[in-house]
Amino acid sequence: MATATFRIWRGDTNSGKFVDYSTEVSEGMVVLDAVHNIQATQAADLACRWNCKAGKCGSCSAEINGRPKLMCMTRLDELPLEEPVTIQPMKAFPVIRDLVTDVSWNFEVKKKIKKFKPRPPDAPDGTWRMAQADIDRVQEFRKCIECFLCQDVCHVLRDHNKYDAFIGPRFLVFVAALEMHPLDTEDRVPELKKADGIGYCNITKCCTKVCPESITITDNAIIPLKERVVDEFYDPLGRLLKVIRSKL
């Protein structure tokens, strides 16, 4: 057994401060274990959201030593325990209390994205025919656990507060899963350019770096969506072809 200090942010939407707690730690523990120990022995009123403790629900998102992480997947043996371990709520969202933030904005954004619209069945038995490569392409996006760490680290939201103009990397992934689905027929490209604000993303790949599911957000979702917007609105040859087709 060893003892480590955890510097945890305590407060609400109006004010708060960091409070130090020392607790025993042992081999195999994760940050969430330490938080639970502190709740059990020193701070019963410490607010912390969690659920599965297996890195699959996305509930225990926080910032650990300044980096967005899942508390249940951050092992203590990966941290410098000779210094206080700083734990604070995600900065991109309003604080409710202590480590719990209000992420409801994300769910409102999701409601505004055009739903899946499948093409009619194309096989005699009333089913669809799809290439396996097309199916495989969107499977990566389905791994998202909506922890919103990518939203938290995105500078467009975190630093520039473009909540009314930009949907963030999590929902660009969601749009990509729909747009690239081999059965979908809906057109979301105009919304990507305007309401979704994809032009604000300057592909720093910070969202990809923090994703606990290792989704290649920037390269596999955002950049292909940007290419669709460019093809639709900025490609001079494409614009010329549209004019010609409209006159035929």
N, C-alpha and C positions, 0 to 999 in steps of 0.2 A: 504494500500500500504506500502511496505517496500523496502529498497534498498539493493542490493547485488552486490558484486564484482565478475567479471568473468575474469580469467587470461587466455587469449586466445593466442595460438601460431600463430604468423604472420611471414611469410617468404615463401621461395621457396626451390627448390632442392639444392641450393647453401648455403644459410644461413637463419637465422631467430632468433626470440626471442619471449618471452612472453610479452604481453601487457595487462595491467589491464584496464577494463572498468566497470564503475558502472552504473547500470540501475535499474529502478523500477520493482519489481516483485509482483505478486499477487497470490491468491489462485487458484490452478488448473493449473498453468503454468508448462511447461516442459522446458528442457534446450534449445531445438530448438526455443521456443518462445523468450527466452532471447537473443539468438543469432540474431534472426530477429529484435528485438528491437534495438540491438546495430548496426546492419546494417542500420536500418532506421534513426537512430539519431546521430551516432558517427563515423561509419566506413563503408561507402557505398561500399568500395572496398574489404571488407572482403569476402573471397571466402569460400563457404559452399555448399556442395552437399546435396540436399534433393528432395523429390518428393511427397509421399503420406501423410506424417505426421500422419500415422495410424499404423506404425510398420509392414507394409506388403511389402515394396519395398526394404528395406535394404540399401537405399542410404545414410542415415545420420549417418553412423557408425563413431565413434570417440572414443577417450579415455577421460573419465570424471573422474577426481581425480585419474588418473592412471589405471582405469578399462575400458576395451572395452565395449561400450554400444551403443545403438541407442539413439541419442539425442532426438528424438520425443517421446521416451517411458521412459525417465528418468525424473521423477517428481522432481520439486525443493523442495517440502516438504520432500523428502527423503534424501536431502543433508544438510550438516552442513553449513548454509549460513552465520554464524558468521565468517567464513573463506573464502578466495577467492576460487571460484569453478574453477578448472583447466580444460581447454578443449584443447586437442591437437589432431593432426591427428594420424591415426593408424601407429604404429611403424614398422610393418612388411612390409610395402610397401613404395615405393618412394613418396616423397611429390611433388605434382604439384604446389600448392600454398595454404598457410594457412591451412585450415582443409581438403582440397581435396587431396586425394592420387591416385596414378596410380595403379589400380587393374587389369590391362589388362593381367598380367601374369596368373591370374586365368582362363581367358577365353581361353588362349592358352593351358593350362593344360587340360581343358575339351575336347578340340578337339582331344586329343591323346587317350582318353579312348574309348575302343571298343564299338560300337553302340549296341543297342538292337537287338537281333536276335531271333525272335519267332519260336517256333516249329510249324510244320504243324497242321492245324485244326484236331481235333480228334473226332468230333461229326458228325453224319449223315447230319446235316444241314449246315456243313461248318464252324462251330464255335468251341470254345474251352470249355473244362470242367475244372474248377479250384476249389480247396477247399477254402472256405471262410477264413479259418485261414491263408492260404498262401497269400491271397490278403491283409488281415489286417496287416500282418507282414511288408509289404513295404509301407503302407500308411503313417506311421510316417515320413519316409524319404522325402516324397513329400511336407512336410510342409516347407522345407528350402526356405528362401527368398534371399539367396546369399548375405547376409550382410557382409560376410567374417570376422566376429568377431572371429569365431573359428580359422580361419587361422592366424589372428592377435595375438591371445594369445598363439598359439602353439610355444613352445620353439624351436622346430626343425627348424622352419622358422624364428621366431623372433630373436632368440639368436645365432643360428648356421648357418643361411643362406643356408640351404640345398635345395635351390629352384630347382636345377638340379637333385636332388636325391629323393625328397619327394613331393607327391602331396598335402599333408595336409588333415586335418579332413573333410573339406567340400567335397572334392572329394572322400574320402573314403566312405562317406555317399552316394555319387552319384553312386559309384561302387556297394555298398551294395544294393541300390535300384534296380540295374540291375541284380546282381548276385542272389539275393533272389527272383526275380520275377518268379512266377510259369510258365511263358511262355518262359522265356529266355533260350537259349541253348549255348550262347557264353561262352568261357572259359577265364576268366581274371586272374586266379590265378597265372600263371607265371609272368604276368606283376605286380601284387601286390608285389611279392617277389623282383623283379628286378627294373624295371623302376619306379614303384610307391613308393618303399621304405617303405613299411608298417612296416618293422622291426625297423625303427627309432622311432616309437611311443612307449613310455614306459607307456602308459595308466595312465597318471596322472589325467585325467578327467577334465582338465582345459577348454577344448573345450566345454564339456557338461555344465559346470557351466555358461558360458557366452552366450549360445544359447538363443536368445529371443523367439524362438518357442518351447523351452523346449524339443528339440529332444535329446534322450538319446544316444548321438553320440558314446561314448566309449563302453558302455555295449551292445547296440543293433546293432551297425554297425561295429566298429573297431575290437572288440574282436572276433565276429563270423568270420570276414574275416581273422584274424590272425589264427584262428583254421583251416580254409580251407588251408592256406599256410602250416601249420604244418602237416596236414593230407597228403598233396600232396608231400611235400619234406623232411619231417623229421621223419615221423612215420615209424619205422623199419618194422613193420608187413605189413604196406601198401606197402612199397618198395619191400618187398619179394613177395607179391601177384602180383605186376606188373611184376616182373621178371618171375614168373611162368606163368602168362597169356601170356606174349610175346613169350614163348616157346611152347605154346599149338598150 
